[in-house]
């Protein structure tokens, strides 16, 4: 596993991988996985892809080349846009992650980050701003509080 600070952030060499039937889907998957890696300051050492999702994972040429890069130490992790690019279900994805971890690497699914604004965040910010300005909008709830 990579030795980096801040919960996985750091200059870790990774590979991005996708398997899709069309070139457009492969390009979109690579774009998403690169953004995911860049957001974590991981160095994308290579991008591999396959174009036939019906072929078993272990016989795909792109996956085999990437596995070789992992074995040689060229990369430390593999980033995929979705688990469906490598396996059929979540249990298989977890098992694949364990297999890669046993070989000294990690497997990451490029999931979108949390939304920039959560529900109610604007209301909380307004209440904090008004409170800092000396006006308490909920004075009827705590009349003894003096601001």
C-alpha angles and dihedrals in degrees: 000000000000117000102223137136131245100038101304100334116132147086098302119155110237139170125226116218135187138169118197136145096238132051091231092058091047091052092048092049091050091050092052095046092048090052090050092050093044091052088059093043091244115155111237102222094178148347121226129181143173127205102209114070091181093068114093113259097242092057098048110112095217093049091047092052091049092048087054090053089051092049092049092050095245089124133025100196146023123223121197127182092227136359089243089073090068109018143015102242146010094264091056090047090053091048091049089050090054091049092051091045089053087057091053100263141091138233121220132186113215099236120174117259125247117289114272092234123036123207110279094014093118091053092049092048092050091050091050092048093048091046091051089050090056098256116114112198093196098054091130088064095054108022092166092062112100119203 
